Amino acid sequence: MYLKQLDKTEIEQLKIGVHTFDGLSVFNESIPPIHVLERSSELIVQGGNCIWASPYLMVQNNQIVGCCGFKSEPVLNSVEIGYNVAPDARGQGFATLAIEKLCQVAINSNSVKTVKALIASHNIASLNVVIKNQFTFTEMVIDHENEELQCWTLNINN
């Protein structure tokens, strides 16, 4: 599996429902949701570094099986990640591998000391993904939608 980062044009096409990727088929629910695409566009317009602003597609055997990315540029050497695997592709290790690759991007940036993921307590599959990637539970937090989530972190030694 590899990660393919979307460029500005692809993000804009996806926002209007155009899903064309040369040679790649698309699993149902594997494309970033509209709120993620809108957030990415906003970050790009604000001059954000594309490493942090543009989502990544998870590609396996010429099929888009999910998406992942950073939710913003690092703040105080910390960055939050998000990820989703298409229902028909779950349970095959794609999220675990994608998070490993995202963390490597963060490490290579030399500007991140902590990667974090906010996860609902009932999302056992997602909790297993961060545990497999050596994240540690740090605290319960309330997000901007007033949802109580578990905060998991991975400390990076640059």
MOJOUR-V594792 format. One record per residue. N is the residue number from 1. RES is the residue in one small letter. PHI is phi in degrees with one decimal (NA if undefined). PSI is psi in whole degrees, -180 to 180 (999 if undefined). D_LAST is the distance of its C-alpha to the last C-alpha in Angstrom with 1 decimal. Layout:
N_RES_PHI_PSI_D_LAST + N_RES_PHI_PSI_D_LAST
This chain:
1_m_NA_143_25.7 + 2_y_-133.8_163_23.7 + 3_l_-101.8_132_22.6 + 4_k_-114.0_115_24.7 + 5_q_-80.1_135_23.6 + 6_l_-74.3_143_26.6 + 7_d_-96.7_174_27.7 + 8_k_-57.7_-42_29.6 + 9_t_-64.3_-44_32.9 + 10_e_-63.2_-39_32.2 + 11_i_-61.5_-47_31.1 + 12_e_-64.0_-39_34.4 + 13_q_-64.6_-43_36.4 + 14_l_-63.3_-35_35.1 + 15_k_-62.4_-28_35.9 + 16_i_-101.2_10_39.5 + 17_g_91.1_10_39.7 + 18_v_-89.4_115_39.4 + 19_h_-115.2_67_37.5 + 20_t_-113.5_119_37.9 + 21_f_-132.2_117_35.3 + 22_d_-52.4_121_36.7 + 23_g_75.0_4_37.1 + 24_l_-115.5_134_35.3 + 25_s_-94.0_159_37.1 + 26_v_-119.1_119_36.0 + 27_f_-69.8_147_36.1 + 28_n_-59.6_132_37.6 + 29_e_67.5_27_35.1 + 30_s_-99.9_-14_32.1 + 31_i_-85.6_145_31.8 + 32_p_-55.7_138_29.8 + 33_p_-66.0_161_32.2 + 34_i_-56.4_-38_33.7 + 35_h_-65.4_-32_31.8 + 36_v_-70.8_-43_28.5 + 37_l_-63.9_-41_30.0 + 38_e_-62.9_-45_31.4 + 39_r_-61.4_-42_28.1 + 40_s_-62.8_-45_26.4 + 41_s_-59.5_-44_29.4 + 42_e_-61.8_-45_29.1 + 43_l_-62.6_-40_25.4 + 44_i_-65.2_-45_26.3 + 45_v_-59.8_-37_29.4 + 46_q_-76.4_2_27.4 + 47_g_88.3_17_25.3 + 48_g_-66.6_148_22.2 + 49_n_-65.2_130_19.8 + 50_c_-62.2_-25_21.1 + 51_i_-55.1_-41_17.7 + 52_w_-93.7_-28_17.9 + 53_a_-87.1_-35_21.8 + 54_s_-94.3_132_23.3 + 55_p_-68.5_162_23.7 + 56_y_-114.3_143_23.2 + 57_l_-96.9_141_26.1 + 58_m_-89.9_121_25.9 + 59_v_-119.9_127_28.2 + 60_q_-134.0_124_29.9 + 61_n_50.1_49_32.9 + 62_n_60.9_25_33.6 + 63_q_-125.5_134_33.6 + 64_i_-81.9_115_31.5 + 65_v_-107.0_-8_30.8 + 66_g_176.9_-173_28.6 + 67_c_-145.8_160_26.1 + 68_c_-159.5_174_22.7 + 69_g_165.1_-176_20.3 + 70_f_-97.4_145_18.6 + 71_k_-85.1_-14_21.0 + 72_s_-171.0_179_19.9 + 73_e_-71.1_158_17.3 + 74_p_-59.0_140_14.4 + 75_v_-123.4_125_16.0 + 76_l_51.5_44_14.4 + 77_n_64.5_22_10.9 + 78_s_-127.3_141_12.7 + 79_v_-136.8_144_14.4 + 80_e_-102.8_142_17.3 + 81_i_-112.6_161_18.4 + 82_g_-143.9_156_22.0 + 83_y_-160.3_157_23.8 + 84_n_-154.9_136_27.4 + 85_v_-114.4_139_29.2 + 86_a_-56.9_141_32.8 + 87_p_-50.7_-40_35.2 + 88_d_-74.6_-7_36.7 + 89_a_-114.6_4_33.3 + 90_r_-72.2_156_32.0 + 91_g_80.7_13_31.5 + 92_q_-114.5_7_30.3 + 93_g_87.4_7_26.5 + 94_f_-64.9_-44_25.7 + 95_a_-64.5_-42_23.8 + 96_t_-59.0_-47_21.8 + 97_l_-68.0_-39_20.9 + 98_a_-63.1_-42_20.4 + 99_i_-66.0_-39_17.9 + 100_e_-58.2_-45_15.9 + 101_k_-68.1_-40_16.0 + 102_l_-62.1_-42_15.2 + 103_c_-63.1_-34_12.0 + 104_q_-66.3_-39_11.1 + 105_v_-60.0_-46_12.1 + 106_a_-61.4_-44_9.9 + 107_i_-60.8_-46_6.7 + 108_n_-66.1_-20_8.5 + 109_s_-72.2_-22_9.3 + 110_n_59.9_16_6.2 + 111_s_-121.6_7_8.4 + 112_v_-123.5_132_8.0 + 113_k_-110.8_-21_7.0 + 114_t_-139.0_131_10.3 + 115_v_-109.2_133_12.5 + 116_k_-129.5_155_16.1 + 117_a_-134.1_133_19.4 + 118_l_-104.1_124_22.8 + 119_i_-135.8_137_25.5 + 120_a_-66.7_139_29.2 + 121_s_-58.4_-29_30.2 + 122_h_-83.0_-8_32.8 + 123_n_-88.0_76_30.4 + 124_i_-60.9_-41_30.1 + 125_a_-60.7_-44_28.9 + 126_s_-68.8_-38_26.0 + 127_l_-61.9_-41_25.1 + 128_n_-63.4_-35_25.2 + 129_v_-62.1_-48_22.8 + 130_v_-70.1_-35_20.0 + 131_i_-62.5_-44_21.0 + 132_k_-62.1_-26_20.8 + 133_n_-95.9_17_17.2 + 134_q_69.9_22_16.3 + 135_f_-73.9_157_16.4 + 136_t_-122.6_136_18.1 + 137_f_-65.4_132_21.0 + 138_t_-115.6_-40_20.6 + 139_e_-172.8_167_23.8 + 140_m_-93.2_139_26.6 + 141_v_-133.6_160_26.6 + 142_i_-108.5_122_29.3 + 143_d_-83.5_-178_28.4 + 144_h_-66.8_-14_30.2 + 145_e_-99.3_13_32.9 + 146_n_64.7_30_33.6 + 147_e_-100.1_134_32.4 + 148_e_-80.8_125_30.9 + 149_l_-131.2_154_27.7 + 150_q_-84.7_135_25.3 + 151_c_-101.7_121_21.7 + 152_w_-114.6_138_19.2 + 153_t_-130.1_152_15.4 + 154_l_-123.4_119_12.4 + 155_n_-89.2_133_9.6 + 156_i_-111.9_133_6.1 + 157_n_-100.7_100_3.8 + 158_n_-78.1_999_0.0
